[in-house]
Amino acid sequence: MMQRKRLKPCKTCGTKPVLEHWASGGPMYAVRCNNPDRPDSCDEAFYFSKCRNPDEAIRKWNEYQENGGTQS
């Protein structure tokens, strides 16, 4: 089994994120800031990272943390 990439902390508040999983017409994954008092700006990265593959969700979260979600 391939080891997953490490999640970068939330650039807005510095909190450790979590990988979430749910079913919506198939498996869905996204990374969310785990700060219960997080500002709305923390959720932008959650929506950016949403996809059907956990490794892709982690990659997208980390990309957002590095450069605000712009394509490199």
C-alpha atoms as a printed R data frame, in Angstrom:
   type eleno elety resid chain resno       x      y       z
1  ATOM     1    CA   MET     A     1   0.000  0.000   0.000
2  ATOM     2    CA   MET     A     2   1.247  3.448  -0.928
3  ATOM     3    CA   GLN     A     3   1.849  5.874   1.937
4  ATOM     4    CA   ARG     A     4  -0.259  9.008   1.698
5  ATOM     5    CA   LYS     A     5   1.333 12.426   1.501
6  ATOM     6    CA   ARG     A     6   1.445 14.428   4.672
7  ATOM     7    CA   LEU     A     7  -1.207 17.137   5.032
8  ATOM     8    CA   LYS     A     8   0.064 20.683   5.378
9  ATOM     9    CA   PRO     A     9  -1.456 22.757   8.192
10 ATOM    10    CA   CYS     A    10  -4.169 25.276   7.365
11 ATOM    11    CA   LYS     A    11  -2.475 28.446   6.126
12 ATOM    12    CA   THR     A    12  -5.267 30.601   7.569
13 ATOM    13    CA   CYS     A    13  -5.184 29.430  11.183
14 ATOM    14    CA   GLY     A    14  -2.338 26.857  11.409
15 ATOM    15    CA   THR     A    15  -4.583 23.999  12.565
16 ATOM    16    CA   LYS     A    16  -3.957 20.389  11.560
17 ATOM    17    CA   PRO     A    17  -6.475 19.314   8.872
18 ATOM    18    CA   VAL     A    18  -8.408 16.051   8.523
19 ATOM    19    CA   LEU     A    19  -9.294 13.970   5.462
20 ATOM    20    CA   GLU     A    20 -13.078 13.540   5.293
21 ATOM    21    CA   HIS     A    21 -14.930 10.810   3.408
22 ATOM    22    CA   TRP     A    22 -18.604 10.499   2.491
23 ATOM    23    CA   ALA     A    23 -20.813  8.971  -0.200
24 ATOM    24    CA   SER     A    24 -22.592 11.218  -2.689
25 ATOM    25    CA   GLY     A    25 -23.251  9.271  -5.865
26 ATOM    26    CA   GLY     A    26 -20.020  7.432  -5.066
27 ATOM    27    CA   PRO     A    27 -17.106  7.976  -2.692
28 ATOM    28    CA   MET     A    28 -16.104 11.598  -2.083
29 ATOM    29    CA   TYR     A    29 -13.084 13.002  -0.240
30 ATOM    30    CA   ALA     A    30 -11.969 16.426   0.894
31 ATOM    31    CA   VAL     A    31  -9.590 17.871   3.433
32 ATOM    32    CA   ARG     A    32 -10.964 20.211   6.083
33 ATOM    33    CA   CYS     A    33  -9.352 22.450   8.646
34 ATOM    34    CA   ASN     A    34 -10.048 20.784  12.005
35 ATOM    35    CA   ASN     A    35 -10.399 24.066  13.930
36 ATOM    36    CA   PRO     A    36 -13.938 24.139  15.402
37 ATOM    37    CA   ASP     A    37 -13.793 27.959  15.439
38 ATOM    38    CA   ARG     A    38 -12.349 28.236  11.937
39 ATOM    39    CA   PRO     A    39 -13.145 31.335   9.915
40 ATOM    40    CA   ASP     A    40 -15.077 30.940   6.657
41 ATOM    41    CA   SER     A    41 -11.856 31.474   4.718
42 ATOM    42    CA   CYS     A    42 -10.602 28.093   5.969
43 ATOM    43    CA   ASP     A    43 -13.450 26.380   4.099
44 ATOM    44    CA   GLU     A    44 -12.281 27.658   0.699
45 ATOM    45    CA   ALA     A    45  -9.525 25.021   0.715
46 ATOM    46    CA   PHE     A    46 -12.096 22.339   1.630
47 ATOM    47    CA   TYR     A    47 -14.149 23.094  -1.488
48 ATOM    48    CA   PHE     A    48 -10.993 23.275  -3.609
49 ATOM    49    CA   SER     A    49  -9.856 19.819  -2.404
50 ATOM    50    CA   LYS     A    50 -13.184 17.996  -2.927
51 ATOM    51    CA   CYS     A    51 -12.899 15.033  -5.324
52 ATOM    52    CA   ARG     A    52 -13.361 11.257  -5.657
53 ATOM    53    CA   ASN     A    53  -9.788 10.208  -4.827
54 ATOM    54    CA   PRO     A    54  -8.228 10.621  -1.345
55 ATOM    55    CA   ASP     A    55  -4.693 11.127  -2.647
56 ATOM    56    CA   GLU     A    56  -5.919 13.769  -5.100
57 ATOM    57    CA   ALA     A    57  -7.806 15.542  -2.282
58 ATOM    58    CA   ILE     A    58  -4.588 15.677  -0.243
59 ATOM    59    CA   ARG     A    59  -2.603 16.937  -3.250
60 ATOM    60    CA   LYS     A    60  -5.181 19.648  -3.920
61 ATOM    61    CA   TRP     A    61  -5.275 20.711  -0.242
62 ATOM    62    CA   ASN     A    62  -1.484 20.974  -0.103
63 ATOM    63    CA   GLU     A    63  -1.437 22.929  -3.374
64 ATOM    64    CA   TYR     A    64  -3.984 25.357  -1.965
65 ATOM    65    CA   GLN     A    65  -1.909 25.807   1.175
66 ATOM    66    CA   GLU     A    66   1.190 26.560  -0.917
67 ATOM    67    CA   ASN     A    67  -0.247 28.950  -3.469
68 ATOM    68    CA   GLY     A    68  -3.896 29.696  -2.752
69 ATOM    69    CA   GLY     A    69  -5.214 27.134  -5.201
70 ATOM    70    CA   THR     A    70  -3.804 28.669  -8.351
71 ATOM    71    CA   GLN     A    71  -2.495 26.172 -10.859
72 ATOM    72    CA   SER     A    72   1.280 25.954 -10.934
